Amino acid sequence: MDAISRLLKPRSVAVIGASADVNKTAGRPVAYLRKHGFTGDIYPINPRAESIDGLRCYPDVASLPAVPDVGIVLLGAERAHLAVRDLAARGSAAAIVLASGYTETGEEGALRQKQLIEAAGSMRILGPNTIGLVNLTDNIPLSASGALEMEHFPVGSIGVVSQSGGILGALLSRAAARGIGLSKLISTSNEVDLELADFIDHLADDDATSVIALYVETVRNPEKFRAAALKAARAGKPVVAFKIGRSEAGAQAAVSHTGALAGADRMYDALFKQVGVIRAQTFGDLLDIPAALSTGRVLRGNRVAILTSTGGAGTLVSDSLGVSGFDTPAPDEDTAARLRALQTGDHAALDRNPIDVTLAGLQPDLLRGAINTLLESESYDALAIIVGSSSLAMPELMVGAIKDCLPNSDKPVLAYVSPHAPELASLLNQHGVPAFTAPESCTVALDAMLQVNRWKGPPAEEALPPVVDTSDFSAGSLDEAQAKQLFARFGLPCARERVVTSPEEAERAAQELGGRVVLKILSGEITHKSDIGGVAVGLTPDQIGARLIRMAKDVEAAIGVVPERFLVQEMVSGGTELILGMHRDPLGTAVLLGMGGITAELFKDTTMRLLPPQGALSRDEALDLAQQLKTWPLLDGFRGRPKADVEALVSAIVAFSQMAVQMGDRLIEAEINPVFVLPEGQGVAAADGVVVLAA
């Protein structure tokens, strides 16, 4: 048995610093172990007490009659390392350190945390600053959470890992009140040793767990997290994460737009998408989604039947589903005929959706017939049942009717409890029917089930092309011409252009390029050129010389610098302007695609994809990146507009990602804004570029 298995299912537990006063935090762990039925050995340790709760008390770890699998350390931060050292010396598997006062408090706390690590040696540590863990599967509460004051907890198949101790107690109590069964709850907190990924990896192998819910403050080891999440996905165990910190300011990029458009939270979106983790958008979703997924039912499409005995509530659910792209079609002819045959009279509306069986709450047989008919119908992929006020008088009849139908289909069945009836919702959850008290929760749950079924796993990694020599590019910010020379080496098409230093050279360049041209200042330090009057478009050869002189004066007046070099560029027209950039942060490297030009940060129509650990984006991923844009229809022939050269765009995205992978950490920033996507067959053209290289 490995250390994490012994931590979660110990045969013996030492409680170091135990108190006989159950009103104190130090008095709770022993009391909760006994209250909730732990059958192993409990060793309270307190040199000033002879016994606690009828158990013999020991003066120290060395005095214990046997090696404890786990030690719960209730001492303060200044002494906790001593207990950890003693447990490690005895050969314990793990220590749970509840004390705060470590890295979260600053430099002195960081030194204490280092001391703790050194004291543990090869022994594992949960915490510090943790509330512990609760193994509901095996009746093992290794925690001081006040939520354990409750008498009974439903046992189920949802494992919870939280980086907050208080949230562990909140989820435990909320799940119990709603009749949602959990398997394991673990608070990792400071993660001096054991972290989120360790427990995701373990729960992926846990027979008692079918869904893993995460409360995430940060991912400290992205590669380890990625591997664990993919392991859970391969095991058929969905991972649902609620990530706090969404309001944090994104990365502030002084050079490119991409950093501001990406931001730290967008990177988490990209990471979760890459490994199949479902992101909970609200704290309530962190229970709602796992409750639905834990049923193991498969949502194969987006067509939902709504069975109701109260019209208004049915409309609420129908509206919410429609807003999120679900379809609520009327029953097909055969299904409608079968429904009509169930009930006579004119008080039911059985040939439309929501399907309104007004008196179904009082007629369980009718309800069973309607549920079975809808589950058997080829018209629907899922069933949402509105549980109305008529069910309050006889809740068991309603719950029993729904429960009896579940074995007849593997389609999702969920309930929206319309009146305020927490006991009824709890009863439904306990019988395997996910029950929600908000119509929007039904939509969120079904959307998550659809995501699980549609996730295909990580794509095969693409082989990189032959290595491109970039050694002649110097460190620092490249000017636009140099940036586009770098892009061109990786196969990215760029607009034709000439570097000039005088009005005369500009006139000759404009004549060579033909037609109207664009004039820009050329500088590695000044990248947002249009902001200071450093860009002019639509110039003819006879206009460009005078415009260059005026531009030099405008820029000098704006920033006090006289530009010496300029770029004359062909004027690209007839295409769609996009932005293509890359962004690095501790989670990895992402490629960003969005609506481009000067409005890129205004509209923020962007999508991101995290690069795999090795290799670039595949063509399928690049195409998906483009299709996720709200403005994708502009590329796909919207309202008679010529279709854009999507194949060329896909090739450009792949080449850009190959550049990011091959250059690695040397490429600090890279962005093309805009890249013009021309009509089908005419390719793409990079019209501006930003590159920052490390030494």
N, C-alpha and C positions, 0 to 999 in steps of 0.2 A: 504494500500500500504506500503510495507516494505521500509527500508532506501535505499537499493540499487536500487529499482524501482524508488523511488523519485529522487535519484541521476542521474539515466539515463534518466528519463523523468520528469524533474521538471516543475512545473507550474510557478515558479518564481525563479529568480537568482539574488543574490547580488554579485557585483563585487567590492571587497574591495581593495582600492589602485588604482582605475581606473584612467587612464590618458586620456586627450583630444587629445594627440598626437598619432596618429595611427602608427607612425614610431617607437614608443617604444613598448616593450613587454606589458607593462601595458595598452596600448591603444588598443590592438588587441581584447581581449575578447568581449567587447561591440560592436565593429565594426563587428566582425564575427557573433555574435548573430543576429544582424540586417540584415547583408548582406545575410545570409543563411536562413532567414525566421522563426526565433523563434517567436512564437505567444504569449508567456507568458509575465509576468512582468519582467522588467530589472531594477535593482536598483544600479546605480553607487554610490560608496561611496568614497568621497574625500573631506575632510574639507576645502580645498582651492579652490574648484570650485563650481559654482552654477548649471551648467548644462554640460552634455557631450553628444554630438551627438543629441542634442535636447531633451535629457532626464533630468529630475530633478536629481540633485546630492544631496546626503545626507552626513552629517558630520560623522555619525557613525552608527553602526548596531542598536543601541537602538532607533535611530530616524526613522527607516523604518516604513512605514504605515502598513506593514503586515510581517508575519514571512516568510522569503525566504526558499524554499525547499533546495536550495544549495547556498553555498557561495564560490566564486572563490577568493582565498586569494593571492594577488599580492605583499604583503609586504615582506621585507627581513626576513631572519631567526631569527634575533634578536627581531622582533616585530610580526611575524606571529602568535605566540601562543596567543597574546592578541586578535586578530581578531577571532581566533578559539574559545576562551573562550566566546566572546560576541555572536557568532553564536549559541554555545551550550546553552547559557543562554536564547536565544530567542526561542529555540526549533527547530532549523534547522535539516534537516535529515543528511546532510553531508557537509564537507568542502573539497575543492580541493586546496591543498597547493603547489604552484609552486616553492617556494624558495628552493635553494640548501643550503648546509652548515650544514648538519646533520651528520648521522653516517658515510657517505662517506668521511668526513673530519677528523675523529679522535675522541679523547676523549671529546673535547669541543662540537663538533657537536652531539655526543651521548647524552650529557646532554641536549642540546636544543631539541633533539627528545623526550626525556623523558618528558620535559616540555610541549611539544606539546600534548603528549598522556594525560597527566594530565589535560590540559586545555580542551580537547575534552569531557572528561567524557564518557557518553554513545553515543555521536554523532559519526558518522563514518567519517573517514578521507581517502581521496585518495591522495597518495603521502607520504611525501613531495618529492621535486625534480622531480615532474611530469610535463608533458606538458598538462595534462588534459584528456578529453575524447570527442569523437564526436559520436553522435547518428544520423546516416544518415537516419535511418528509419523514424524519426520524425522531422528532420531538426533542431537538437539541438546541436550546436557546443560549448562545454564548454572547450575551449582550446585556447592557444596562439600560436599554431603551424602555421608557415608561409605557410604550405601547404594549409591552408584555404583561401589563396589569390586566388586560382583557382575559377572559376565561377560556375562550375557544377561538381558533383560527381555522377557516376552511383550508384544507390541503389540496393543492392542485399542481399544475405542471408549468407554472410561470416562474422562472428564476429571475431575481432582481440583483443587479450590481450597481451600487451607488457610490459616488465620490463624496457624498454628504451623509453624515451620520443621522442628522435630523430628518432627512428625506426618507431614510430607511423606515423610521418609525411612522412617518406620515403615510407611506405606501402600505405598510403592514396593516395599519388601522383602517385605512380607507378601503383596502381590498376586503378585509374581514367584514366591514359594514355592508359591502355590496355583494357579499357571497362569492367573491372571486378567489379561487384557490391559488396559493403560491407554493413553490417548492423550497427554494432557498433564497435568503436575503443576505447580502454581504455589503458592508460599508468599508470601502478601501481608503478613503480620506487622503492622508498625505502621501501614501504609496511609497514609503521608503524602500519597500521591497515588492510585495505582492501588489499587482495593479489590475485594472480592468481586464486587460488582455489575458492575464493568467486565469481569471475566473470564467471568461467567455470560453477559453480553451477547455477548461475543466467541465463546464456545464454542457458543452457540445457532446461530451461522452456520458453525461448523466442520464440514466434511463428515466429518472423521475421528472426531467425537465424537457419540455417541447418548445418553449419560447423563452427568449432571453430579453429582459428589459433593462436598459441602462440609463442612469442619471449621470450625465457627463459634464464635467467642468473643463477638463482638458484631456487630450490624448498625449501622454508623455513619450510613448514609443510607437510612432506610426506604423513601422514595419511589423512589429509584434502584434499590434491591433489588427492590421490588415490580415495577417496570417490566421489569427484566431477567428475573426469574423468570417473569413472564407471557409474555415473548417466547420463552423456552425452551419453555414449555408449548405455545404456538401452533406452535412448530417441531416438536412431537412429541418433545421431549427432556426426560424426567423429571429433576427435581432432587431429590436426597436430601441431607438435612442432619443432621449430628450436632452438636447444640448443647450445649456444656459450660456449667456454672454453674447446673445445675438445683437445687442445694442452697442457692443464695443466698436470704437472707430476702426475702420479698415486700415490696412497698411497705407501709410501716407507716402505716395511716390512723388518725388520731386521732379522726375523726368518724364515718365510715361503716364498715360491715362489708366493703364491696365491695373496698377496697384490699387488705385482708388476704386475701380470697378470690381476688383476681385474681393479684397478684404478677407479678414480671418474667418468670418462665419461662412462666406461662400466657399472657402476651402474645405470646411467640414462637410458642406453639402456635396462637394465633389468627391471627398473621401468616402462618405457613406454610400453614394451612388455606385462608386467603383466596386465596393465589396458587398453590395446588396443589403446594407443596413437601412431600415425604414426610419425616417426621421419623424418623431412626434412633434407637432407644432405647438401643442399646449401641454401643460402638466397633466391635465385630465386625460389627454390622449395616451399618456404613458401607461395607463391601466386599460383604457377602452380598446386600444389596438391589440395588445397581447390577449385580452379576454376573447376577442373574436378569433385571433389566430390560433389560440390554444385548442379550439374545437377541431382543428385538423381538416376542416372542410375546404373545398377547392372552388374558387371563383374563376370560371373559365371565360366569362364575358361581362358586359356592362348592362345587361337587361335585368331589371329588378321588378318583381311583382310586389305590390303593396296591398296587404289584406287588412282592412280596417272596419271597425264598427262605429267609428266617429269621423265624420267627413273632414272636419277642420284639421285634426291631427294628421290624417293621411295626406292632406295637401301640404302641410309643413315638411313632411319627409320627402314628398315628390318634388317640391321646390328645391330643397337642399341637394337632392340627387341630381336634378337637372342642371343646377349651377356648376356642379363638378363634372359634368360630361357623362353622367349615367343616363340610360334610356329607360323610360317607364311605359312601354307600349301596352296598348289594349290587348286583351286575350285574343288569341287566334280563334277561328270559328269553332273548332273542336273543343278547345278549352272552355270557351264561353258557354257552349251547349252543356258540357258536363257540370259547370257551375250552376247554371239555371236549373238543372235537374235536381239540385240539392235542396232548393227552397222554393215554395210556392208563394204567391202573393206579389204585391207590387212595392214592398218596402225594401227591396234589395237592389243594388246596382251591380250586377255581376258580369257585365260585358264591357266594362271600362276599367281603367287603372288610375287611381286606387280602386280596388275591388271592395265595394262597400256592402258588407253583410251586417246590416243594422242590429239584428238580434243575436249575432253569433256569440256574444259574451254570455248569453243565457242558454245557448244550445251547443254544448261541446261536440256532439256528433256532427252537426253542420260544420263546425270549425275544423274538425278532423278531415271531413270530406273536402273542404275547400283547400286546406293546406296540402293534402296529398295530391289533389288535382293540379295545383300550381307547381308543386315540386316535380310532378311527372311531365308537365308541359314543356314542349320544345321551345316555347316562346320566351322562357325565363332562365336566367343563370343564378338567381338568388331570390330570397323571399324575406321581406320586411313585414312583420306583423305589428299592427298598432294595438296595444293593450289599453283599452279604454276604462272609463269609470265603472262600467257594468261588471268588470272583473273583481272589483273590490269586495263584493259580497261573498264571492266564492272563488278566491284566488287559486286554490288547488285544482279546481275544475279546468280553469284556463291553462294553467301550467301543465297539467296532466295531458290535456288535449294536444298541446304543442309537442311535449316530450314524446308522446306515443308515435308521432309521425317522423321523428328524427331518423330512426333506423332505415326508413324507406328511401333515403336519398343522401348523397354526399354534398348537395348544394348548400351554400350558407343559408342559415335561418337565424334571423336576429329580431329583437323586439324593441319597439319604442314604447315605453311606459308613459302614457299621456298624463294621468293624474299624478299628484305627488304621493307616491306609494313606495317608499324605500323597501318595505318588507316584501312587496310583490316583485320588485326588481331583483332583490337578493335571492328570492326563491327561484326565479327564472335562471339566474346565473348559476346557482347551485345544481340545477338540472341540465346544464350544458347549453342553455340558450342565452347568448350574450344580450344583456338588457341595458338600454340606455335611457337617460332621462332628458336628452336633448336630441332633436331631429338631426342636427349637424353631426352628432357622434355616430349615427348610423352610417352616414356618408363617409366619414373618416375611416371607420372600420372596414367598410367594403372597399374603399380605395386602397387601403393597405393590403387587403387580401388579393386584390388585383395586381398590385406591385409584386407580391411574392410569386404569384403564378407566372408573371411575365418576365421576371428577371432570368436572364439566360446564363449568368455566370460571367466571369471575366473573359474577354476575348483572348484568343491566342496572341502571344506577343509577336510583333512584327520584327523581322530581321532588319538590322540597320544596313544602309547602303555602304559602299566603300568610304573609308575615312577621308574627310575633306581637310586639306591643309589650311589652317587659319592663323598660322604662326606670325604672319606679317602684319596682323592687326594689333595695334598698340592698346595698352590698358587705358581705361577711362571712357568718356562719352565720345562715340564716333559721330562725325557729322553725317548729314543725311546721305550724301553721296557714298561715303564709306559704308554706312549701314546697308545701303542697297547693293553695294558690291559684295558684302558678306551674304546677303540673302540670295543673290544670284548664284553664288558658288554652290548653294544647296538646292538649286533648281527652281527658285521662286522668281517668276517673271516680273520685271520692273519696267516702269515707264522710261522711254528714251529721254536723255538729258545731257547737258553739257555744263561743266564748271567754268565760270568766267570771273574776271577781275575788273573789267572796265566796260563802259557803255558800248565801245566799238566791238568788243568780243561778244557782248550780249546780242548785238544786232546780227552778227554773223551766225551765231548759234541759232537764233530765231529763224533766220533764212534757211539754214540747213534742216531744221526740224520741220519746217513748213506749217502753214496754218497759224492759228492763234496759240500762244504759249503761256506758261506760268513762270513768274519770276519769284525767287525766294532768296532770302539771306542764307548763307551757309556757315553753320557754326556748331561745334560739338557741345558748347555750353548753353546755347539758346535753342530750345527744342519747341516750345510753344510759340512759334514764329508769328502766327496771325494775331496774337494778343498785343504785339508791339508794332504792328504795321509792316511786318517782314514778309508779307505774301501779297502778290498781285496776280490776277488771273485775266485771261482773255486778251493778252497783249499781242499786237502785230509788230513786225520788225521795225517799223518806223516809229513806234511808240516806246519801245523797250528801253532805249538808251536814256531818254529823259526820265522815265519811270525809275530806273536804277538810281539815278542821282537823287531824286526825291526820296526814294526808299531809304537810302543811306542817311539822309538828314532826319527823317522821321524816327528811325531806330536810334540814332544818336540822341535825339531829343527825349526819347522814351527811357533809355537805360544808360546813356552816357558813353556808349561804345560805338565806334565807327566800324561797320562791317567792311571787310576787305574782299571777301569771296562771296559769289552768288551762284545760284543754280538756275539754269534755264531748262525748262522741262516741257515736253509735249503736253498739250492739254487733253486729258482723257475725258471722254464724254460718252453718254449713252449707257452707263453701267450703274450698278447698285453699290453704294459705298458701305464697306464693312470695316471693322477693326479686328485685327488678329494679333494677339499678344500672348506673352507667357508671364507667369507669376510664380515666384518661389517663396515658400515659407516653411516652417518646421514640419508641416504635414506632407510636403512634397512639392512637385512642380506641376502646375496646371496650364493648359492652353485655354485661352479665352477667345470667344468669337462674339461679335455683336454688331449692332448698327453703328456705322462709323462716321467719320467727319467731325466737324466741330460740335455736333450735338451728341456725341457718344456718351458723355457723362450726364447730359440732360435727360435723355430718354432711358438710358441704362437697360436697353434690350440686349441682354448678354446671356450666354451660356458658357459653362466651364466643364472641362473634363480633365481629371487628374491623370498624369502619365503613369503607366505601369512602372514597377520598380526597375525593370530593364526593358528597353525597346520603346518604340514610338507608338503613336495612335495608328490604328488600322483604318482602312478606307471606310469601313462600316461605321466606326466610331466618329470619324470626321463628318460623314454624311448626317449621322444622328445629331451631332453638334449643330449643324446648320438647320436641320429640321426642327430643333427645339426653340428656335428664335420665333418671337411673335411676328416678326417681319419676314418669316420664311415665304409666305405667299408672294412677296415681291420678287423672289428668286424663281418662283414656280409658275409664273405666267398669270399673275393676279389681274383679273378684269381685262384680258386681252393684251396685257403687257408681254413683250417678247420674253420667253423663258431664258433665264440666265445660264451661263456655262457652269453648271453645278459640278460637272466632272473636273473641270479645271480648278474650281474652288477646293474640292476635296483633295486634289493633288497638292495644292498649295498648303492646305492645313497639315497634311501628312509630312510634307517637306519641312515645314516650320517646326513640327514636333520632333522630327529627326535632328534638326539643328539643335534644339534645346537639349535633347538626350546626349548627342555626341559632344557638345561643348561643355556640358555639365556645369559645375560651379563657376567656371570661367565666365559664363554668360549670366550676368546679373539681371539685366533687363533686355527685352527685345519686343518691339511692337511695330506693326505696319498699320498706319492710320492716315488716309484710308487705303484699303486695297479695293480696287474697282473690279467688280465681277461683271464682265461684258456679256452681251447676248450669246446664246448658245453657239459654240463653235469658234468664238473669238477670244477665249481665254480670260485671264485675269491680269491685272497690272498693279504692282505696288507703287503708290504715288507719293508716299512719305515713309520715313523709317526712323526708328530710335533704337540704338543699341548701346548698352553700357557693359564694358568688359572688366573683369578683375585682373589684377596683375598676374 
